Amino acid sequence: MKKEDTVKLISREGFEFIIDKKAAMVSQTIRNMLTSPGSFAETEHGQVTFPEINTTILEKICQYFYWSLQYASGKETEFHIEPEITLELMMAANYLHT
Amino acid sequence: MQAMYIRVKRNKTTYFIQCDPTETILQMKEKLSNLIDQPANDQQLVLMPAGDVLEDSKSLADQKVENDAVVALTLRKDDNEFEDVNIVKPDDEF
């Protein structure tokens, strides 16, 4: 596991999540940030800050990225979402094209 | 894509680390050392919420570390002891 293969996602409250680039690419929005040439300064340092997304939601999103990759490779588990975060999670998912 | 991942937490930082149940704790520490610039020897991993210190030579499966598990990372201090577990919880409002 190399540092270059990871990205750091930072929540509104400044909590940091270091995840595989491959997992982050589940999000079309992050994929665009990481792959479009020279357009986002953050991506050169491999970190993206989300001032609109709180820590609990951002962690859930990261868990979803990994679940999504596991599911795609044939593992059929359920993804559990606590009812109280559903609305905010949907808004964040919409923003991230996930 | 590996079979599982664990969430390694220290202070306000979480590392998502992909792994297989057969991998040892030492192998996990070696993966972490690439990310945090701390040698495996200066890391201690603690399974949460139980608080059990994980042993280097044993596998994840041996110590009941499952997919999506939270594992606390503590580092060796100057006095050679390991620091206490510190995971900051977000203070969100819904």
N, CA and C atoms of all chains as a GROMACS GRO file, in nm:
protein
  576
    1MET      N    1   0.085  -0.120   0.000
    1MET     CA    2   0.000   0.000   0.000
    1MET      C    3   0.088   0.125   0.000
    2LYS      N    4   0.079   0.201  -0.107
    2LYS     CA    5   0.164   0.319  -0.120
    2LYS      C    6   0.083   0.446  -0.097
    3LYS      N    7   0.151   0.546  -0.046
    3LYS     CA    8   0.087   0.675  -0.019
    3LYS      C    9   0.026   0.734  -0.147
    4GLU      N   10   0.097   0.715  -0.260
    4GLU     CA   11   0.050   0.774  -0.386
    4GLU      C   12  -0.081   0.712  -0.432
    5ASP      N   13  -0.113   0.594  -0.381
    5ASP     CA   14  -0.236   0.526  -0.424
    5ASP      C   15  -0.354   0.558  -0.333
    6THR      N   16  -0.334   0.653  -0.242
    6THR     CA   17  -0.443   0.689  -0.152
    6THR      C   18  -0.482   0.835  -0.170
    7VAL      N   19  -0.600   0.869  -0.124
    7VAL     CA   20  -0.640   1.010  -0.116
    7VAL      C   21  -0.690   1.038   0.024
    8LYS      N   22  -0.678   1.165   0.063
    8LYS     CA   23  -0.726   1.207   0.194
    8LYS      C   24  -0.850   1.292   0.175
    9LEU      N   25  -0.961   1.248   0.236
    9LEU     CA   26  -1.085   1.327   0.229
    9LEU      C   27  -1.104   1.393   0.365
   10ILE      N   28  -1.134   1.522   0.365
   10ILE     CA   29  -1.143   1.598   0.490
   10ILE      C   30  -1.285   1.651   0.508
   11SER      N   31  -1.341   1.625   0.626
   11SER     CA   32  -1.480   1.665   0.653
   11SER      C   33  -1.489   1.810   0.696
   12ARG      N   34  -1.613   1.856   0.714
   12ARG     CA   35  -1.638   1.993   0.758
   12ARG      C   36  -1.566   2.025   0.889
   13GLU      N   37  -1.563   1.925   0.980
   13GLU     CA   38  -1.503   1.948   1.111
   13GLU      C   39  -1.352   1.920   1.112
   14GLY      N   40  -1.294   1.891   0.994
   14GLY     CA   41  -1.151   1.872   0.987
   14GLY      C   42  -1.103   1.731   1.019
   15PHE      N   43  -1.196   1.633   1.024
   15PHE     CA   44  -1.156   1.493   1.040
   15PHE      C   45  -1.106   1.442   0.905
   16GLU      N   46  -1.006   1.352   0.911
   16GLU     CA   47  -0.943   1.305   0.787
   16GLU      C   48  -0.967   1.156   0.764
   17PHE      N   49  -0.999   1.122   0.641
   17PHE     CA   50  -1.017   0.982   0.601
   17PHE      C   51  -0.922   0.952   0.486
   18ILE      N   52  -0.832   0.855   0.509
   18ILE     CA   53  -0.736   0.816   0.406
   18ILE      C   54  -0.785   0.686   0.344
   19ILE      N   55  -0.818   0.693   0.217
   19ILE     CA   56  -0.875   0.575   0.150
   19ILE      C   57  -0.801   0.549   0.019
   20ASP      N   58  -0.819   0.427  -0.034
   20ASP     CA   59  -0.759   0.393  -0.164
   20ASP      C   60  -0.819   0.483  -0.272
   21LYS      N   61  -0.732   0.528  -0.362
   21LYS     CA   62  -0.780   0.607  -0.475
   21LYS      C   63  -0.889   0.533  -0.551
   22LYS      N   64  -0.867   0.402  -0.563
   22LYS     CA   65  -0.963   0.320  -0.638
   22LYS      C   66  -1.102   0.326  -0.575
   23ALA      N   67  -1.106   0.328  -0.442
   23ALA     CA   68  -1.234   0.337  -0.372
   23ALA      C   69  -1.297   0.474  -0.392
   24ALA      N   70  -1.214   0.579  -0.384
   24ALA     CA   71  -1.265   0.715  -0.400
   24ALA      C   72  -1.326   0.736  -0.538
   25MET      N   73  -1.271   0.663  -0.636
   25MET     CA   74  -1.317   0.676  -0.775
   25MET      C   75  -1.458   0.623  -0.797
   26VAL      N   76  -1.514   0.558  -0.696
   26VAL     CA   77  -1.655   0.517  -0.703
   26VAL      C   78  -1.741   0.643  -0.721
   27SER      N   79  -1.695   0.753  -0.665
   27SER     CA   80  -1.763   0.882  -0.681
   27SER      C   81  -1.719   0.946  -0.812
   28GLN      N   82  -1.818   0.973  -0.899
   28GLN     CA   83  -1.787   1.038  -1.027
   28GLN      C   84  -1.726   1.176  -1.005
   29THR      N   85  -1.776   1.246  -0.903
   29THR     CA   86  -1.726   1.382  -0.874
   29THR      C   87  -1.578   1.377  -0.834
   30ILE      N   88  -1.544   1.284  -0.744
   30ILE     CA   89  -1.403   1.273  -0.701
   30ILE      C   90  -1.318   1.223  -0.818
   31ARG      N   91  -1.373   1.129  -0.895
   31ARG     CA   92  -1.299   1.078  -1.011
   31ARG      C   93  -1.261   1.194  -1.105
   32ASN      N   94  -1.359   1.283  -1.131
   32ASN     CA   95  -1.331   1.398  -1.218
   32ASN      C   96  -1.222   1.486  -1.158
   33MET      N   97  -1.230   1.508  -1.025
   33MET     CA   98  -1.130   1.592  -0.960
   33MET      C   99  -0.991   1.531  -0.974
   34LEU      N  100  -0.984   1.397  -0.961
   34LEU     CA  101  -0.854   1.330  -0.960
   34LEU      C  102  -0.798   1.310  -1.100
   35THR      N  103  -0.882   1.310  -1.201
   35THR     CA  104  -0.834   1.276  -1.334
   35THR      C  105  -0.831   1.392  -1.432
   36SER      N  106  -0.905   1.500  -1.404
   36SER     CA  107  -0.902   1.610  -1.501
   36SER      C  108  -0.772   1.688  -1.485
   37PRO      N  109  -0.704   1.714  -1.596
   37PRO     CA  110  -0.568   1.770  -1.588
   37PRO      C  111  -0.565   1.911  -1.531
   38GLY      N  112  -0.488   1.923  -1.424
   38GLY     CA  113  -0.455   2.055  -1.370
   38GLY      C  114  -0.567   2.143  -1.319
   39SER      N  115  -0.687   2.088  -1.305
   39SER     CA  116  -0.797   2.178  -1.274
   39SER      C  117  -0.820   2.198  -1.124
   40PHE      N  118  -0.785   2.098  -1.044
   40PHE     CA  119  -0.807   2.111  -0.900
   40PHE      C  120  -0.674   2.104  -0.826
   41ALA      N  121  -0.641   2.213  -0.757
   41ALA     CA  122  -0.514   2.218  -0.685
   41ALA      C  123  -0.505   2.109  -0.580
   42GLU      N  124  -0.618   2.078  -0.514
   42GLU     CA  125  -0.617   1.980  -0.406
   42GLU      C  126  -0.566   1.842  -0.451
   43THR      N  127  -0.603   1.808  -0.574
   43THR     CA  128  -0.575   1.671  -0.617
   43THR      C  129  -0.427   1.648  -0.637
   44GLU      N  130  -0.350   1.755  -0.660
   44GLU     CA  131  -0.206   1.737  -0.673
   44GLU      C  132  -0.145   1.688  -0.542
   45HIS      N  133  -0.205   1.732  -0.431
   45HIS     CA  134  -0.156   1.687  -0.301
   45HIS      C  135  -0.233   1.563  -0.254
   46GLY      N  136  -0.325   1.516  -0.337
   46GLY     CA  137  -0.401   1.397  -0.302
   46GLY      C  138  -0.496   1.418  -0.186
   47GLN      N  139  -0.547   1.539  -0.172
   47GLN     CA  140  -0.648   1.558  -0.067
   47GLN      C  141  -0.760   1.649  -0.113
   48VAL      N  142  -0.880   1.617  -0.067
   48VAL     CA  143  -0.998   1.693  -0.105
   48VAL      C  144  -1.074   1.729   0.022
   49THR      N  145  -1.110   1.857   0.036
   49THR     CA  146  -1.185   1.902   0.152
   49THR      C  147  -1.331   1.921   0.114
   50PHE      N  148  -1.419   1.872   0.200
   50PHE     CA  149  -1.563   1.886   0.176
   50PHE      C  150  -1.626   1.970   0.287
   51PRO      N  151  -1.629   2.102   0.270
   51PRO     CA  152  -1.682   2.189   0.376
   51PRO      C  153  -1.832   2.166   0.400
   52GLU      N  154  -1.900   2.102   0.305
   52GLU     CA  155  -2.045   2.082   0.319
   52GLU      C  156  -2.078   1.948   0.385
   53ILE      N  157  -1.981   1.860   0.399
   53ILE     CA  158  -2.013   1.724   0.444
   53ILE      C  159  -1.958   1.702   0.585
   54ASN      N  160  -2.046   1.663   0.678
   54ASN     CA  161  -1.999   1.641   0.815
   54ASN      C  162  -1.931   1.504   0.830
   55THR      N  163  -1.865   1.486   0.943
   55THR     CA  164  -1.776   1.371   0.961
   55THR      C  165  -1.848   1.236   0.953
   56THR      N  166  -1.963   1.228   1.020
   56THR     CA  167  -2.037   1.101   1.020
   56THR      C  168  -2.077   1.060   0.879
   57ILE      N  169  -2.124   1.159   0.802
   57ILE     CA  170  -2.168   1.132   0.665
   57ILE      C  171  -2.048   1.093   0.578
   58LEU      N  172  -1.937   1.165   0.593
   58LEU     CA  173  -1.820   1.136   0.510
   58LEU      C  174  -1.765   0.996   0.539
   59GLU      N  175  -1.767   0.956   0.666
   59GLU     CA  176  -1.720   0.821   0.698
   59GLU      C  177  -1.812   0.717   0.635
   60LYS      N  178  -1.944   0.742   0.644
   60LYS     CA  179  -2.040   0.649   0.584
   60LYS      C  180  -2.017   0.637   0.433
   61ILE      N  181  -1.986   0.750   0.371
   61ILE     CA  182  -1.960   0.750   0.227
   61ILE      C  183  -1.837   0.666   0.195
   62CYS      N  184  -1.732   0.681   0.276
   62CYS     CA  185  -1.611   0.601   0.255
   62CYS      C  186  -1.642   0.452   0.270
   63GLN      N  187  -1.722   0.419   0.372
   63GLN     CA  188  -1.762   0.278   0.391
   63GLN      C  189  -1.840   0.230   0.269
   64TYR      N  190  -1.925   0.319   0.215
   64TYR     CA  191  -2.002   0.282   0.097
   64TYR      C  192  -1.910   0.253  -0.022
   65PHE      N  193  -1.806   0.336  -0.040
   65PHE     CA  194  -1.713   0.313  -0.152
   65PHE      C  195  -1.658   0.169  -0.147
   66TYR      N  196  -1.614   0.129  -0.027
   66TYR     CA  197  -1.555  -0.005  -0.013
   66TYR      C  198  -1.660  -0.114  -0.030
   67TRP      N  199  -1.778  -0.088   0.027
   67TRP     CA  200  -1.887  -0.185   0.011
   67TRP      C  201  -1.918  -0.204  -0.138
   68SER      N  202  -1.920  -0.091  -0.208
   68SER     CA  203  -1.953  -0.093  -0.350
   68SER      C  204  -1.852  -0.178  -0.429
   69LEU      N  205  -1.723  -0.164  -0.397
   69LEU     CA  206  -1.620  -0.244  -0.465
   69LEU      C  207  -1.634  -0.391  -0.429
   70GLN      N  208  -1.663  -0.419  -0.301
   70GLN     CA  209  -1.681  -0.559  -0.259
   70GLN      C  210  -1.803  -0.620  -0.329
   71TYR      N  211  -1.909  -0.542  -0.337
   71TYR     CA  212  -2.032  -0.590  -0.400
   71TYR      C  213  -2.007  -0.618  -0.547
   72ALA      N  214  -1.933  -0.528  -0.612
   72ALA     CA  215  -1.902  -0.544  -0.755
   72ALA      C  216  -1.820  -0.670  -0.780
   73SER      N  217  -1.741  -0.710  -0.679
   73SER     CA  218  -1.660  -0.831  -0.699
   73SER      C  219  -1.731  -0.954  -0.644
   74GLY      N  220  -1.860  -0.943  -0.624
   74GLY     CA  221  -1.942  -1.062  -0.600
   74GLY      C  222  -1.980  -1.093  -0.458
   75LYS      N  223  -1.943  -1.005  -0.364
   75LYS     CA  224  -1.977  -1.032  -0.225
   75LYS      C  225  -2.113  -0.968  -0.193
   76GLU      N  226  -2.210  -1.048  -0.159
   76GLU     CA  227  -2.345  -0.994  -0.141
   76GLU      C  228  -2.378  -0.972   0.005
   77THR      N  229  -2.336  -0.858   0.056
   77THR     CA  230  -2.374  -0.818   0.192
   77THR      C  231  -2.466  -0.697   0.182
   78GLU      N  232  -2.534  -0.667   0.290
   78GLU     CA  233  -2.619  -0.549   0.288
   78GLU      C  234  -2.541  -0.428   0.337
   79PHE      N  235  -2.582  -0.311   0.289
   79PHE     CA  236  -2.521  -0.188   0.337
   79PHE      C  237  -2.620  -0.121   0.431
   80HIS      N  238  -2.581  -0.112   0.557
   80HIS     CA  239  -2.673  -0.061   0.658
   80HIS      C  240  -2.666   0.091   0.670
   81ILE      N  241  -2.781   0.156   0.667
   81ILE     CA  242  -2.786   0.302   0.684
   81ILE      C  243  -2.878   0.337   0.800
   82GLU      N  244  -2.826   0.409   0.897
   82GLU     CA  245  -2.908   0.453   1.011
   82GLU      C  246  -3.011   0.554   0.961
   83PRO      N  247  -3.139   0.536   1.002
   83PRO     CA  248  -3.245   0.623   0.950
   83PRO      C  249  -3.217   0.772   0.970
   84GLU      N  250  -3.154   0.809   1.084
   84GLU     CA  251  -3.136   0.952   1.113
   84GLU      C  252  -3.038   1.022   1.020
   85ILE      N  253  -2.955   0.946   0.949
   85ILE     CA  254  -2.860   1.014   0.859
   85ILE      C  255  -2.903   1.005   0.712
   86THR      N  256  -3.018   0.941   0.686
   86THR     CA  257  -3.057   0.913   0.548
   86THR      C  258  -3.060   1.038   0.460
   87LEU      N  259  -3.125   1.143   0.509
   87LEU     CA  260  -3.143   1.262   0.425
   87LEU      C  261  -3.008   1.326   0.390
   88GLU      N  262  -2.926   1.348   0.492
   88GLU     CA  263  -2.796   1.411   0.465
   88GLU      C  264  -2.708   1.324   0.376
   89LEU      N  265  -2.721   1.192   0.396
   89LEU     CA  266  -2.641   1.100   0.315
   89LEU      C  267  -2.684   1.108   0.168
   90MET      N  268  -2.814   1.117   0.145
   90MET     CA  269  -2.863   1.127   0.008
   90MET      C  270  -2.816   1.256  -0.058
   91MET      N  271  -2.816   1.365   0.018
   91MET     CA  272  -2.772   1.492  -0.038
   91MET      C  273  -2.624   1.486  -0.074
   92ALA      N  274  -2.545   1.424   0.013
   92ALA     CA  275  -2.402   1.411  -0.014
   92ALA      C  276  -2.379   1.319  -0.133
   93ALA      N  277  -2.456   1.211  -0.142
   93ALA     CA  278  -2.441   1.115  -0.252
   93ALA      C  279  -2.475   1.183  -0.385
   94ASN      N  280  -2.575   1.270  -0.381
   94ASN     CA  281  -2.614   1.342  -0.501
   94ASN      C  282  -2.500   1.434  -0.547
   95TYR      N  283  -2.439   1.503  -0.451
   95TYR     CA  284  -2.327   1.592  -0.482
   95TYR      C  285  -2.209   1.514  -0.538
   96LEU      N  286  -2.187   1.397  -0.482
   96LEU     CA  287  -2.069   1.318  -0.522
   96LEU      C  288  -2.095   1.228  -0.644
   97HIS      N  289  -2.216   1.229  -0.694
   97HIS     CA  290  -2.255   1.138  -0.803
   97HIS      C  291  -2.218   0.994  -0.769
   98THR      N  292  -2.269   0.949  -0.658
   98THR     CA  293  -2.233   0.816  -0.608
   98THR      C  294  -2.358   0.728  -0.604
   99MET      N  295  -0.894  -0.591  -0.559
   99MET     CA  296  -0.982  -0.573  -0.443
   99MET      C  297  -0.965  -0.688  -0.345
  100GLN      N  298  -0.928  -0.657  -0.220
  100GLN     CA  299  -0.912  -0.762  -0.121
  100GLN      C  300  -1.044  -0.789  -0.050
  101ALA      N  301  -1.047  -0.894   0.027
  101ALA     CA  302  -1.173  -0.945   0.082
  101ALA      C  303  -1.236  -0.850   0.183
  102MET      N  304  -1.155  -0.775   0.254
  102MET     CA  305  -1.211  -0.691   0.359
  102MET      C  306  -1.126  -0.566   0.379
  103TYR      N  307  -1.176  -0.478   0.467
  103TYR     CA  308  -1.098  -0.362   0.506
  103TYR      C  309  -1.122  -0.338   0.654
  104ILE      N  310  -1.028  -0.270   0.718
  104ILE     CA  311  -1.051  -0.227   0.857
  104ILE      C  312  -1.032  -0.075   0.862
  105ARG      N  313  -1.089  -0.015   0.966
  105ARG     CA  314  -1.076   0.129   0.984
  105ARG      C  315  -0.980   0.154   1.100
  106VAL      N  316  -0.861   0.203   1.070
  106VAL     CA  317  -0.761   0.229   1.172
  106VAL      C  318  -0.771   0.376   1.213
  107LYS      N  319  -0.796   0.400   1.342
  107LYS     CA  320  -0.824   0.537   1.387
  107LYS      C  321  -0.726   0.586   1.492
  108ARG      N  322  -0.687   0.710   1.479
  108ARG     CA  323  -0.606   0.778   1.581
  108ARG      C  324  -0.641   0.926   1.575
  109ASN      N  325  -0.676   0.984   1.689
  109ASN     CA  326  -0.720   1.124   1.697
  109ASN      C  327  -0.834   1.151   1.598
  110LYS      N  328  -0.812   1.243   1.502
  110LYS     CA  329  -0.919   1.277   1.407
  110LYS      C  330  -0.898   1.212   1.270
  111THR      N  331  -0.809   1.113   1.266
  111THR     CA  332  -0.774   1.053   1.137
  111THR      C  333  -0.817   0.907   1.130
  112THR      N  334  -0.871   0.867   1.015
  112THR     CA  335  -0.909   0.727   0.992
  112THR      C  336  -0.842   0.678   0.864
  113TYR      N  337  -0.772   0.564   0.875
  113TYR     CA  338  -0.714   0.500   0.757
  113TYR      C  339  -0.798   0.378   0.722
  114PHE      N  340  -0.846   0.371   0.598
  114PHE     CA  341  -0.914   0.251   0.551
  114PHE      C  342  -0.807   0.160   0.489
  115ILE      N  343  -0.787   0.043   0.549
  115ILE     CA  344  -0.680  -0.045   0.504
  115ILE      C  345  -0.740  -0.176   0.453
  116GLN      N  346  -0.714  -0.206   0.325
  116GLN     CA  347  -0.763  -0.332   0.268
  116GLN      C  348  -0.675  -0.448   0.315
  117CYS      N  349  -0.739  -0.562   0.334
  117CYS     CA  350  -0.664  -0.676   0.388
  117CYS      C  351  -0.741  -0.806   0.365
  118ASP      N  352  -0.677  -0.917   0.399
  118ASP     CA  353  -0.740  -1.049   0.398
  118ASP      C  354  -0.739  -1.103   0.540
  119PRO      N  355  -0.838  -1.188   0.575
  119PRO     CA  356  -0.847  -1.239   0.712
  119PRO      C  357  -0.721  -1.316   0.756
  120THR      N  358  -0.646  -1.369   0.658
  120THR     CA  359  -0.528  -1.450   0.691
  120THR      C  360  -0.404  -1.365   0.720
  121GLU      N  361  -0.411  -1.235   0.691
  121GLU     CA  362  -0.295  -1.150   0.714
  121GLU      C  363  -0.271  -1.131   0.864
  122THR      N  364  -0.142  -1.114   0.899
  122THR     CA  365  -0.108  -1.096   1.040
  122THR      C  366  -0.113  -0.947   1.077
  123ILE      N  367  -0.115  -0.923   1.208
  123ILE     CA  368  -0.115  -0.785   1.257
  123ILE      C  369   0.014  -0.714   1.213
  124LEU      N  370   0.125  -0.788   1.213
  124LEU     CA  371   0.252  -0.728   1.169
  124LEU      C  372   0.241  -0.679   1.025
  125GLN      N  373   0.176  -0.759   0.940
  125GLN     CA  374   0.158  -0.716   0.801
  125GLN      C  375   0.075  -0.588   0.792
  126MET      N  376  -0.025  -0.578   0.880
  126MET     CA  377  -0.107  -0.455   0.882
  126MET      C  378  -0.022  -0.335   0.922
  127LYS      N  379   0.064  -0.355   1.022
  127LYS     CA  380   0.150  -0.245   1.068
  127LYS      C  381   0.246  -0.202   0.959
  128GLU      N  382   0.293  -0.301   0.880
  128GLU     CA  383   0.384  -0.266   0.771
  128GLU      C  384   0.311  -0.183   0.665
  129LYS      N  385   0.185  -0.218   0.638
  129LYS     CA  386   0.107  -0.136   0.544
  129LYS      C  387   0.093   0.007   0.598
  130LEU      N  388   0.064   0.015   0.728
  130LEU     CA  389   0.046   0.147   0.789
  130LEU      C  390   0.174   0.230   0.786
  131SER      N  391   0.288   0.162   0.802
  131SER     CA  392   0.414   0.236   0.810
  131SER      C  393   0.441   0.312   0.680
  132ASN      N  394   0.389   0.261   0.568
  132ASN     CA  395   0.403   0.335   0.442
  132ASN      C  396   0.325   0.466   0.445
  133LEU      N  397   0.217   0.469   0.522
  133LEU     CA  398   0.130   0.586   0.522
  133LEU      C  399   0.166   0.687   0.630
  134ILE      N  400   0.218   0.640   0.742
  134ILE     CA  401   0.235   0.731   0.856
  134ILE      C  402   0.381   0.758   0.894
  135ASP      N  403   0.476   0.702   0.820
  135ASP     CA  404   0.618   0.725   0.849
  135ASP      C  405   0.657   0.685   0.991
  136GLN      N  406   0.596   0.580   1.042
  136GLN     CA  407   0.634   0.525   1.174
  136GLN      C  408   0.658   0.375   1.155
  137PRO      N  409   0.774   0.323   1.200
  137PRO     CA  410   0.800   0.180   1.182
  137PRO      C  411   0.700   0.093   1.258
  138ALA      N  412   0.681  -0.029   1.209
  138ALA     CA  413   0.584  -0.122   1.270
  138ALA      C  414   0.609  -0.138   1.419
  139ASN      N  415   0.736  -0.136   1.457
  139ASN     CA  416   0.775  -0.156   1.597
  139ASN      C  417   0.724  -0.046   1.691
  140ASP      N  418   0.697   0.071   1.634
  140ASP     CA  419   0.649   0.182   1.716
  140ASP      C  420   0.497   0.197   1.712
  141GLN      N  421   0.430   0.095   1.655
  141GLN     CA  422   0.284   0.100   1.647
  141GLN      C  423   0.222  -0.008   1.736
  142GLN      N  424   0.107   0.028   1.793
  142GLN     CA  425   0.028  -0.072   1.865
  142GLN      C  426  -0.114  -0.062   1.810
  143LEU      N  427  -0.174  -0.178   1.783
  143LEU     CA  428  -0.311  -0.179   1.733
  143LEU      C  429  -0.403  -0.240   1.837
  144VAL      N  430  -0.516  -0.175   1.859
  144VAL     CA  431  -0.609  -0.214   1.965
  144VAL      C  432  -0.748  -0.230   1.904
  145LEU      N  433  -0.806  -0.350   1.917
  145LEU     CA  434  -0.939  -0.374   1.860
  145LEU      C  435  -1.045  -0.304   1.943
  146MET      N  436  -1.130  -0.225   1.876
  146MET     CA  437  -1.236  -0.153   1.944
  146MET      C  438  -1.371  -0.221   1.915
  147PRO      N  439  -1.469  -0.209   2.005
  147PRO     CA  440  -1.464  -0.134   2.130
  147PRO      C  441  -1.408  -0.215   2.248
  148ALA      N  442  -1.367  -0.341   2.223
  148ALA     CA  443  -1.324  -0.426   2.334
  148ALA      C  444  -1.198  -0.374   2.403
  149GLY      N  445  -1.107  -0.313   2.324
  149GLY     CA  446  -0.984  -0.261   2.381
  149GLY      C  447  -0.874  -0.365   2.393
  150ASP      N  448  -0.884  -0.475   2.316
  150ASP     CA  449  -0.781  -0.578   2.321
  150ASP      C  450  -0.662  -0.539   2.234
  151VAL      N  451  -0.542  -0.548   2.291
  151VAL     CA  452  -0.421  -0.520   2.213
  151VAL      C  453  -0.397  -0.638   2.119
  152LEU      N  454  -0.378  -0.610   1.991
  152LEU     CA  455  -0.362  -0.716   1.891
  152LEU      C  456  -0.216  -0.760   1.882
  153GLU      N  457  -0.196  -0.892   1.868
  153GLU     CA  458  -0.061  -0.946   1.868
  153GLU      C  459  -0.007  -0.961   1.726
  154ASP      N  460   0.120  -0.918   1.709
  154ASP     CA  461   0.184  -0.915   1.577
  154ASP      C  462   0.176  -1.046   1.501
  155SER      N  463   0.202  -1.157   1.571
  155SER     CA  464   0.219  -1.284   1.502
  155SER      C  465   0.086  -1.349   1.463
  156LYS      N  466  -0.023  -1.303   1.524
  156LYS     CA  467  -0.152  -1.366   1.496
  156LYS      C  468  -0.221  -1.300   1.376
  157SER      N  469  -0.313  -1.376   1.316
  157SER     CA  470  -0.384  -1.322   1.199
  157SER      C  471  -0.505  -1.241   1.245
  158LEU      N  472  -0.561  -1.168   1.150
  158LEU     CA  473  -0.682  -1.091   1.178
  158LEU      C  474  -0.794  -1.185   1.220
  159ALA      N  475  -0.809  -1.295   1.145
  159ALA     CA  476  -0.917  -1.390   1.175
  159ALA      C  477  -0.901  -1.449   1.315
  160ASP      N  478  -0.776  -1.483   1.353
  160ASP     CA  479  -0.748  -1.540   1.486
  160ASP      C  480  -0.800  -1.452   1.598
  161GLN      N  481  -0.794  -1.320   1.574
  161GLN     CA  482  -0.826  -1.226   1.681
  161GLN      C  483  -0.962  -1.158   1.659
  162LYS      N  484  -1.041  -1.223   1.570
  162LYS     CA  485  -1.180  -1.178   1.546
  162LYS      C  486  -1.189  -1.035   1.495
  163VAL      N  487  -1.092  -0.998   1.411
  163VAL     CA  488  -1.099  -0.867   1.346
  163VAL      C  489  -1.170  -0.888   1.212
  164GLU      N  490  -1.290  -0.831   1.201
  164GLU     CA  491  -1.372  -0.857   1.084
  164GLU      C  492  -1.379  -0.737   0.990
  165ASN      N  493  -1.444  -0.760   0.876
  165ASN     CA  494  -1.464  -0.652   0.779
  165ASN      C  495  -1.527  -0.530   0.847
  166ASP      N  496  -1.474  -0.411   0.817
  166ASP     CA  497  -1.527  -0.283   0.867
  166ASP      C  498  -1.497  -0.260   1.017
  167ALA      N  499  -1.416  -0.346   1.076
  167ALA     CA  500  -1.384  -0.330   1.219
  167ALA      C  501  -1.309  -0.198   1.242
  168VAL      N  502  -1.327  -0.143   1.364
  168VAL     CA  503  -1.252  -0.024   1.404
  168VAL      C  504  -1.136  -0.068   1.491
  169VAL      N  505  -1.015  -0.028   1.452
  169VAL     CA  506  -0.894  -0.062   1.527
  169VAL      C  507  -0.822   0.069   1.562
  170ALA      N  508  -0.792   0.086   1.690
  170ALA     CA  509  -0.722   0.208   1.732
  170ALA      C  510  -0.573   0.191   1.710
  171LEU      N  511  -0.508   0.297   1.663
  171LEU     CA  512  -0.362   0.300   1.649
  171LEU      C  513  -0.304   0.386   1.759
  172THR      N  514  -0.207   0.332   1.832
  172THR     CA  515  -0.133   0.414   1.927
  172THR      C  516   0.015   0.405   1.892
  173LEU      N  517   0.088   0.512   1.921
  173LEU     CA  518   0.229   0.518   1.884
  173LEU      C  519   0.316   0.523   2.009
  174ARG      N  520   0.441   0.477   1.993
  174ARG     CA  521   0.535   0.476   2.104
  174ARG      C  522   0.578   0.618   2.139
  175LYS      N  523   0.575   0.649   2.266
  175LYS     CA  524   0.614   0.783   2.309
  175LYS      C  525   0.765   0.787   2.336
  176ASP      N  526   0.814   0.904   2.371
  176ASP     CA  527   0.957   0.922   2.398
  176ASP      C  528   1.006   0.835   2.513
  177ASP      N  529   0.916   0.809   2.611
  177ASP     CA  530   0.958   0.727   2.726
  177ASP      C  531   0.943   0.577   2.699
  178ASN      N  532   0.924   0.541   2.569
  178ASN     CA  533   0.919   0.402   2.526
  178ASN      C  534   0.786   0.331   2.553
  179GLU      N  535   0.696   0.397   2.626
  179GLU     CA  536   0.562   0.341   2.648
  179GLU      C  537   0.474   0.382   2.530
  180PHE      N  538   0.361   0.306   2.513
  180PHE     CA  539   0.266   0.347   2.410
  180PHE      C  540   0.167   0.448   2.468
  181GLU      N  541   0.127   0.541   2.384
  181GLU     CA  542   0.027   0.639   2.427
  181GLU      C  543  -0.108   0.568   2.448
  182ASP      N  544  -0.199   0.637   2.518
  182ASP     CA  545  -0.334   0.581   2.537
  182ASP      C  546  -0.414   0.591   2.407
  183VAL      N  547  -0.515   0.505   2.396
  183VAL     CA  548  -0.605   0.512   2.281
  183VAL      C  549  -0.674   0.647   2.282
  184ASN      N  550  -0.669   0.715   2.167
  184ASN     CA  551  -0.742   0.841   2.156
  184ASN      C  552  -0.809   0.849   2.020
  185ILE      N  553  -0.941   0.832   2.020
  185ILE     CA  554  -1.019   0.847   1.897
  185ILE      C  555  -1.119   0.959   1.924
  186VAL      N  556  -1.107   1.068   1.847
  186VAL     CA  557  -1.199   1.180   1.865
  186VAL      C  558  -1.329   1.147   1.791
  187LYS      N  559  -1.439   1.162   1.863
  187LYS     CA  560  -1.570   1.134   1.800
  187LYS      C  561  -1.626   1.265   1.745
  188PRO      N  562  -1.684   1.260   1.625
  188PRO     CA  563  -1.743   1.382   1.571
  188PRO      C  564  -1.866   1.424   1.652
  189ASP      N  565  -1.888   1.552   1.658
  189ASP     CA  566  -1.995   1.606   1.739
  189ASP      C  567  -2.100   1.664   1.643
  190ASP      N  568  -2.163   1.573   1.568
  190ASP     CA  569  -2.256   1.618   1.463
  190ASP      C  570  -2.394   1.647   1.518
  191GLU      N  571  -2.464   1.729   1.443
  191GLU     CA  572  -2.605   1.751   1.476
  191GLU      C  573  -2.690   1.707   1.358
  192PHE      N  574  -2.801   1.644   1.390
  192PHE     CA  575  -2.894   1.605   1.283
  192PHE      C  576  -3.030   1.666   1.308
   0.00000   0.00000   0.00000
